[in-house]
C-alpha cells in the first residue's frame, strides 16, 4: 500500500510540526494540512516565516524548505480528505467542562465531527490515523462511525500518538526515541495499512525505533508516558517543600538522586509546577478511565500527581503574599515569562496563569514580559480560567523586560527562558521598589549573585 497523498486535519501544535517534518523527509508524498481556522492557515502560509502561528526552534526552516513544494496549508477540508490516501486526525481534545466526566474525561466532540466529515466525504479507501492525544478505545468509536457509512468505503484505523516536548518538537520529530503505531494486525489489509505508516517514518527513523502494537496498547502508552514524567516533577516538587523547612537544597537533593543510574536526572528539576497541553489532561484522562472501570485506588494514585502540582502553584503565590508582609494590594509584581516552558509560545495550563490569578484576587498589579506570548493571549488565558469573565485590568503586558520590572515590588520568574539569565540584573534592581524581592520559580538564577546585588531571593526548595 503506497501512500501518495496525506491529509492532516488540525494545524495546531502537533499537526503543523509533524506534517512539516514528514513533508521534508518524504518529498514524493503530498502533505496537506487543513483547518477551519482561516487566520491560522493564513499564518502558516505567511511569507514571513517569523509569523507562523507556532514558535518552535527549527520549525520555520523546515516549513520554508517544503512549503508549496509538497507541503500545503488549506481551509479546503473536504477536498483534502477526498484526495488523501492517509488522513491524520490532529484536532484539539480538551478536558470536558460539562456533563459526565467533567474535569477529567477528554472531550471528543471534535474527533467525532472529524470522523463524520471523513465518512461523508470519502469515496475511496482511507487509512485514518489518530494523532491527537486520545483516551483508550477512541479507535473503536472511530471505527464504529466510519464503518457504518453504507457507502462501501473501507477505513483502516491506526493509533500514532505523539511524544513531542514543546520547545524541542522539531528535534523530537527528527531524532526521537521512538515512533509508536497501533493497529489491528489480524488481517492482511490491516497489516498493510500499518506498514504504509511504518514506511513513512522509515524515511528517517531506524527500524528498531518504530514500534508496532495493538491499538489499546498504543493509546494507553501515550497516557502512561506522560503520567510517569509528570509524576517525577510532582515528586521532586513535593520534596522541595520539605527542603525549604529543613534548610536542605532541592537542587543538591535532585543531583544526588539523579546520579542513581536506576533513576536518572531527567524531570527532576524543582519548579513552580508543570504546565502544557498534555501532562494534566492525560493524567486526568487516566484517572477517569481508572474510575470508570472501578479502579479507585489506581485513580487516587495518579490524581495525587495533579493535586501536588496544583498545590505547588498555589504555594508559590501564597509565598509571594506572605513575604511581601502579607499584602500585595496595590503592589506591582513583575512576571518574567508566561509560556508554560521556554522555546514555545504555548500557554496552556501555564503556572503563570494560576499564580497571576491568585495575586490578582489579592489586588496586586501584574506586569508581564514574555518574549513569544502576545498580550491578547495572556488576557484570554485569564478569561478562560474564570469561565469567560472579563480579565482584570490590572494585568499589563510589556514588550520590554526592564519596563516590566521598573518600580516593581517583586519579580517572579515563571518561565525558564535562557535570555532571563543574561539580563542586567544590577540595572533591574536599581529601578525597583525596595526591598527588592525576587521569586525564582524555575531556579535559573544564581542565588549568591542575586543576593550580592541586593535582592531578597526566594527560590523553589532552597
C-alpha positions as CSV (number, residue, x, y, z in Angstrom):
1,X,0.0,0.0,0.0
2,X,1.8,3.1,-1.3
3,X,0.8,6.5,0.2
4,X,1.0,9.4,-2.2
5,X,-1.3,11.9,-0.5
6,X,-1.5,12.7,3.2
7,X,-4.1,15.0,4.8
8,X,-3.9,16.2,8.4
9,X,-7.0,17.7,10.0
10,X,-5.8,20.2,12.5
11,X,-3.0,22.8,12.1
12,X,-2.0,23.1,15.7
13,X,1.0,22.3,17.9
14,X,1.0,18.6,16.8
15,X,-0.3,18.7,13.2
16,X,1.7,21.6,11.9
17,X,5.2,20.5,13.0
18,X,4.6,16.8,12.4
19,X,3.3,17.2,8.9
20,X,6.1,19.7,8.1
21,X,8.8,17.2,9.0
22,X,7.0,14.4,7.1
23,X,6.8,16.6,4.0
24,X,10.5,17.5,4.3
25,X,11.6,13.8,4.7
26,X,9.1,12.4,2.2
27,X,9.4,14.7,-0.9
28,X,7.5,12.2,-3.0
29,X,4.4,12.5,-0.8
30,X,2.0,15.4,-1.0
31,X,1.1,16.6,2.5
32,X,-1.9,18.9,3.1
33,X,-2.7,20.4,6.5
34,X,-6.2,21.6,6.8
35,X,-8.0,23.7,9.4
36,X,-11.3,25.6,9.5
37,X,-9.5,28.5,11.3
38,X,-8.7,30.8,8.4
39,X,-6.4,33.1,10.4
40,X,-4.3,30.1,11.5
41,X,-4.0,28.8,7.9
42,X,-3.1,32.4,6.7
43,X,-0.3,32.4,9.3
44,X,1.1,29.1,8.1
45,X,1.1,30.5,4.5
46,X,2.7,33.8,5.5
47,X,5.7,35.0,3.5
48,X,7.2,36.0,6.9
49,X,8.3,32.7,8.4
50,X,8.6,34.5,11.8
51,X,4.8,34.9,11.7
52,X,4.0,31.2,11.9
53,X,1.2,30.5,14.5
54,X,3.6,28.2,16.4
55,X,7.0,29.0,17.7
56,X,9.4,26.0,17.7
57,X,13.2,26.3,17.2
58,X,13.9,25.0,13.7
59,X,10.3,24.9,12.5
60,X,10.5,27.9,10.2
61,X,13.4,26.4,8.4
62,X,11.5,23.1,7.8
63,X,8.4,24.8,6.7
64,X,10.3,27.1,4.4
65,X,12.0,24.2,2.7
66,X,8.9,22.1,2.0
67,X,6.0,24.6,1.7
68,X,4.4,25.0,-1.7
69,X,6.5,22.1,-2.9
70,X,4.9,19.1,-1.3
71,X,3.6,20.8,1.9
72,X,0.4,22.8,1.7
73,X,-1.9,24.5,4.2
74,X,-5.5,25.0,3.3
75,X,-9.0,25.5,4.6
76,X,-10.5,23.1,2.0
77,X,-11.0,20.2,4.4
78,X,-13.4,18.3,2.1
79,X,-11.0,18.5,-0.9
80,X,-8.0,17.3,1.1
81,X,-10.0,14.4,2.6
82,X,-11.2,13.3,-0.8
83,X,-7.7,13.3,-2.3
84,X,-5.9,11.7,0.6
85,X,-4.8,8.1,0.9
86,X,-3.9,8.6,4.6
87,X,-5.7,11.0,7.0
88,X,-4.2,12.2,10.3
89,X,-6.7,13.5,12.9
90,X,-4.9,16.1,15.0
91,X,-7.6,18.2,16.5
92,X,-7.9,19.5,20.0
93,X,-9.2,17.1,22.7
94,X,-9.6,19.3,25.7
95,X,-10.8,18.1,29.1
96,X,-14.6,18.2,29.4
97,X,-16.0,21.2,31.2
98,X,-19.6,19.8,31.3
99,X,-21.6,16.6,31.8
100,X,-20.3,13.1,32.6
101,X,-16.6,13.1,33.3
102,X,-16.5,16.9,33.7
103,X,-13.0,18.0,34.7
104,X,-11.4,14.7,33.8
105,X,-12.6,13.0,30.6
106,X,-11.4,14.1,27.2
107,X,-14.0,16.0,25.2
108,X,-14.2,14.0,21.9
109,X,-16.7,16.2,20.1
110,X,-14.1,17.4,17.6
111,X,-12.9,13.9,17.0
112,X,-16.4,12.7,16.3
113,X,-17.0,15.7,13.9
114,X,-13.8,14.8,12.0
115,X,-14.9,11.1,11.7
116,X,-18.4,12.1,10.4
117,X,-16.9,14.5,7.9
118,X,-14.4,11.9,6.7
119,X,-17.3,9.4,6.4
120,X,-19.4,11.9,4.5
121,X,-16.7,13.0,2.0
122,X,-14.6,9.9,1.4
123,X,-15.3,8.0,-1.8
124,X,-12.1,5.8,-1.8
125,X,-10.5,3.6,0.9
126,X,-8.6,5.5,3.6
127,X,-6.1,4.9,6.3
128,X,-7.2,7.1,9.3
129,X,-4.6,7.8,11.9
130,X,-5.3,9.1,15.4
131,X,-2.6,11.7,16.2
132,X,-4.4,13.7,18.9
133,X,-4.0,12.5,22.5
134,X,-7.0,10.3,23.0
135,X,-8.4,8.1,25.7
136,X,-8.2,4.3,25.3
137,X,-10.8,2.9,22.9
138,X,-11.3,6.0,20.9
139,X,-10.2,4.0,17.8
140,X,-13.2,1.7,18.4
141,X,-15.5,4.8,18.4
142,X,-13.9,6.0,15.1
143,X,-14.3,2.5,13.6
144,X,-17.9,2.4,14.6
145,X,-18.7,5.8,12.9
146,X,-16.6,5.1,9.8
147,X,-17.6,1.6,9.2
148,X,-21.3,2.3,9.2
149,X,-21.5,4.9,6.4
150,X,-23.0,2.4,4.0
151,X,-21.0,3.9,1.0
152,X,-18.7,0.9,0.6
153,X,-15.5,2.7,1.5
154,X,-13.1,0.8,3.7
155,X,-11.3,2.5,6.6
156,X,-8.3,1.3,8.5
157,X,-7.9,2.9,11.9
158,X,-4.4,3.4,13.3
159,X,-3.1,5.0,16.5
160,X,0.1,7.0,16.2
161,X,0.4,9.1,19.4
162,X,2.8,12.0,19.5
163,X,5.7,12.1,22.0
164,X,6.7,15.7,21.4
165,X,8.1,18.1,24.0
166,X,7.2,21.7,23.2
167,X,10.4,23.7,22.7
168,X,12.2,20.7,21.2
169,X,9.4,19.3,19.0
170,X,11.3,19.5,15.7
171,X,14.3,17.8,17.2
172,X,12.0,15.2,18.7
173,X,10.5,14.5,15.3
174,X,13.8,14.3,13.5
175,X,15.6,12.3,16.2
176,X,13.1,10.9,18.6
177,X,13.4,7.9,20.9
178,X,10.6,6.0,19.1
179,X,7.6,6.1,16.9
180,X,4.6,4.1,18.1
181,X,2.0,2.7,15.7
182,X,-1.0,0.8,16.9
183,X,-3.4,-1.1,14.7
184,X,-5.4,-4.3,14.0
185,X,-2.9,-6.9,13.0
186,X,-5.4,-9.7,12.3
187,X,-5.9,-9.3,8.5
188,X,-3.5,-8.7,5.7
189,X,-5.3,-5.5,4.8
190,X,-4.8,-4.0,8.3
191,X,-1.2,-5.2,8.4
192,X,-0.6,-3.4,5.0
193,X,-2.2,-0.2,6.5
194,X,0.2,-0.3,9.4
195,X,3.1,-1.0,7.1
196,X,2.2,2.0,5.0
197,X,2.6,4.3,8.0
198,X,5.8,2.4,9.0
199,X,7.2,3.2,5.6
200,X,6.5,6.9,6.0
201,X,8.6,7.1,9.2
202,X,11.2,4.7,7.8
203,X,12.4,7.6,5.6
204,X,14.4,8.8,8.5
205,X,13.8,6.6,11.6
206,X,15.7,3.4,12.3
207,X,13.7,0.2,12.1
208,X,14.2,-0.5,15.8
209,X,12.8,2.9,16.7
210,X,9.4,2.2,15.0
211,X,7.3,0.2,17.5
212,X,4.1,-1.6,16.5
213,X,1.4,-2.6,18.9
214,X,-2.3,-3.2,19.1
215,X,-4.5,-0.1,19.3
216,X,-5.2,-0.4,23.0
217,X,-1.5,-0.5,23.9
218,X,-0.7,2.4,21.7
219,X,-3.4,4.6,23.1
220,X,-2.6,3.7,26.7
221,X,1.2,4.1,26.2
222,X,0.8,7.8,25.5
223,X,-1.1,8.5,28.7
224,X,1.3,6.3,30.7
225,X,4.4,8.0,29.4
226,X,3.1,11.5,30.3
227,X,1.8,10.3,33.7
228,X,5.3,8.9,34.5
229,X,7.0,12.1,33.6
230,X,4.6,14.3,35.4
231,X,4.9,12.0,38.5
232,X,8.6,12.8,38.6
233,X,8.0,16.5,38.5
234,X,5.4,16.3,41.3
235,X,7.7,14.1,43.3
236,X,10.6,16.5,43.3
237,X,8.3,19.4,43.9
238,X,6.9,17.6,47.0
239,X,10.5,17.3,48.2
240,X,11.1,21.0,47.5
241,X,8.6,22.0,50.2
242,X,10.3,19.7,52.7
243,X,13.7,21.1,51.7
244,X,12.5,24.6,52.5
245,X,11.6,23.8,56.1
246,X,14.7,21.8,56.7
247,X,17.3,24.1,55.1
248,X,18.1,21.5,52.5
249,X,18.7,22.5,48.9
250,X,16.5,20.7,46.4
251,X,19.0,21.1,43.6
252,X,21.5,19.2,45.6
253,X,19.0,16.6,46.5
254,X,18.0,16.2,42.9
255,X,21.6,15.9,41.8
256,X,22.2,13.2,44.3
257,X,19.1,11.3,43.5
258,X,19.6,11.7,39.7
259,X,23.0,10.3,39.9
260,X,21.5,6.9,40.7
261,X,21.5,5.0,37.4
262,X,18.2,3.4,38.2
263,X,16.5,6.8,38.4
264,X,18.5,9.3,36.2
265,X,18.4,13.1,36.2
266,X,15.6,14.0,33.8
267,X,12.5,15.7,35.0
268,X,13.9,16.2,38.5
269,X,14.1,20.0,38.4
270,X,12.0,21.6,41.0
271,X,9.8,24.4,39.8
272,X,6.5,26.3,40.3
273,X,4.8,23.4,38.6
274,X,4.4,21.7,35.2
275,X,2.0,23.0,32.5
276,X,1.3,22.4,28.9
277,X,-1.5,20.7,27.0
278,X,-0.5,17.1,27.8
279,X,0.5,16.3,31.3
280,X,-2.5,17.4,33.3
281,X,-5.0,16.4,30.6
282,X,-3.5,13.0,30.1
283,X,-3.4,12.2,33.8
284,X,-6.9,13.3,34.3
285,X,-7.9,11.1,31.4
286,X,-6.1,8.2,33.0
287,X,-7.9,8.9,36.3
288,X,-11.2,9.0,34.6
289,X,-10.6,5.7,32.8
290,X,-9.5,4.0,36.0
291,X,-12.6,5.3,37.8
292,X,-14.9,4.2,35.0
293,X,-13.6,0.6,35.5
294,X,-13.9,0.8,39.3
295,X,-10.2,1.0,39.9
296,X,-10.4,3.7,42.5
297,X,-7.0,3.1,44.2
298,X,-5.4,3.4,40.8
299,X,-7.3,6.6,40.1
300,X,-6.4,8.1,43.5
301,X,-2.7,7.3,43.0
302,X,-2.5,9.2,39.7
303,X,-4.8,12.0,40.8
304,X,-2.3,12.9,43.6
305,X,0.2,13.9,40.9
306,X,-2.2,16.6,39.8
307,X,-3.1,17.6,43.4
308,X,0.6,18.1,44.2
309,X,1.1,20.2,41.0
310,X,-1.8,22.5,41.9
311,X,-0.5,22.8,45.4
312,X,2.9,23.9,44.2
313,X,1.3,26.7,42.1
314,X,-0.9,27.9,45.0
315,X,2.1,27.7,47.4
316,X,4.2,29.9,45.1
317,X,1.6,32.6,45.0
318,X,1.0,32.3,48.8
319,X,4.7,32.7,49.5
320,X,4.8,35.9,47.5
321,X,2.0,37.4,49.5
322,X,3.4,36.3,52.8
323,X,6.9,37.5,52.0
324,X,5.6,40.9,51.0
325,X,4.3,41.5,54.5
326,X,1.0,39.6,54.0
327,X,-0.3,42.1,51.4
328,X,0.2,42.7,47.7
329,X,-2.7,45.0,47.3
330,X,-1.7,47.9,45.0
331,X,1.8,46.5,44.7
332,X,3.4,45.9,41.3
333,X,4.6,42.3,40.7
334,X,6.6,41.7,37.6
335,X,6.3,38.4,35.8
336,X,9.1,37.2,33.6
337,X,7.6,34.5,31.5
338,X,4.0,33.5,30.6
339,X,4.5,30.5,28.4
340,X,4.4,27.2,30.2
341,X,8.1,26.5,29.3
342,X,10.9,28.1,27.3
343,X,11.1,27.9,23.5
344,X,7.4,27.9,22.9
345,X,4.5,30.3,22.7
346,X,2.1,27.8,24.2
347,X,0.5,28.9,27.4
348,X,-1.9,26.1,28.0
349,X,-2.0,25.2,31.7
350,X,0.9,27.5,32.4
351,X,1.7,28.1,36.0
352,X,1.9,31.8,35.3
353,X,-1.9,31.9,34.7
354,X,-2.7,30.4,38.0
355,X,-0.2,32.4,40.0
356,X,-1.4,35.6,38.3
357,X,-5.0,34.8,39.0
358,X,-4.3,34.3,42.7
359,X,-2.3,37.5,43.0
360,X,-4.9,39.5,41.1
361,X,-7.5,38.3,43.6
362,X,-5.3,39.8,46.3
363,X,-5.5,43.1,44.3
364,X,-1.9,43.0,43.1
365,X,-0.9,44.8,39.9
366,X,0.7,42.4,37.5
367,X,3.2,43.4,34.8
368,X,4.2,40.6,32.4
369,X,7.0,40.2,29.8
370,X,7.3,37.1,27.7
371,X,9.5,37.1,24.5
372,X,7.0,35.0,22.5
373,X,3.5,35.3,24.0
374,X,1.2,38.0,22.7
375,X,-0.7,40.2,25.2
376,X,-4.1,39.1,24.0
377,X,-3.2,35.5,24.8
378,X,-2.5,36.4,28.4
379,X,-5.8,38.1,28.8
380,X,-7.6,35.2,27.0
381,X,-5.9,32.7,29.4
382,X,-7.3,34.6,32.5
383,X,-10.7,34.9,30.9
384,X,-10.8,31.2,30.2
385,X,-9.7,30.3,33.7
386,X,-12.5,32.4,35.1
387,X,-15.2,31.0,32.9
388,X,-15.2,33.7,30.3
389,X,-15.3,36.7,32.7
390,X,-13.5,39.8,31.6
391,X,-9.8,39.8,32.6
392,X,-8.7,42.0,35.4
393,X,-7.5,45.3,34.1
394,X,-4.5,45.4,36.5
395,X,-2.6,42.9,34.3
396,X,-0.4,44.7,31.8
397,X,1.8,43.1,29.1
398,X,5.0,44.8,28.3
399,X,7.3,44.5,25.3
400,X,10.4,45.3,27.3
401,X,11.6,43.3,30.3
402,X,13.2,46.3,32.0
403,X,10.0,48.3,31.7
404,X,8.0,45.4,33.1
405,X,10.3,45.3,36.2
406,X,10.5,49.1,36.7
407,X,9.0,50.2,40.0
408,X,8.1,46.6,40.9
409,X,8.0,45.5,44.5
410,X,8.8,41.9,43.4
411,X,9.8,39.9,40.3
412,X,8.5,36.4,39.8
413,X,10.2,34.2,37.2
414,X,7.6,31.8,35.7
415,X,9.3,30.5,32.6
416,X,12.9,29.4,32.2
417,X,13.7,31.5,29.1
418,X,17.5,31.4,28.7
419,X,17.7,35.2,28.0
420,X,16.5,35.9,31.5
421,X,19.8,34.8,32.9
422,X,21.7,37.3,30.8
423,X,19.7,40.4,31.8
424,X,21.4,43.4,33.5
425,X,20.1,42.5,37.0
426,X,22.0,45.3,38.6
427,X,20.0,47.8,36.4
428,X,16.8,45.9,37.2
429,X,17.5,46.1,40.9
430,X,18.3,49.8,40.8
431,X,14.8,50.6,39.3
432,X,12.7,48.5,41.7
433,X,11.0,49.4,44.9
434,X,13.0,48.5,48.0
435,X,13.3,46.0,49.4
436,X,13.5,44.2,46.0
437,X,12.2,40.7,46.2
438,X,13.0,38.0,43.5
439,X,10.9,34.8,43.4
440,X,12.7,32.4,41.1
441,X,10.0,29.9,40.2
442,X,12.4,28.0,37.9
443,X,15.6,28.2,39.9
444,X,17.5,29.6,36.9
445,X,19.4,32.4,38.6
446,X,22.4,32.2,41.0
447,X,21.2,32.9,44.5
448,X,24.6,34.2,45.8
449,X,24.9,36.6,42.8
450,X,21.4,37.9,43.2
451,X,21.8,38.5,46.9
452,X,25.1,40.3,46.4
453,X,23.2,42.7,44.1
454,X,20.7,43.4,46.9
455,X,17.8,41.2,46.0
456,X,15.9,39.2,48.6
457,X,16.0,35.9,46.8
458,X,13.4,33.1,47.1
459,X,13.8,30.0,45.0
460,X,12.0,26.7,44.9
461,X,13.2,24.2,47.6
462,X,16.1,26.4,48.8
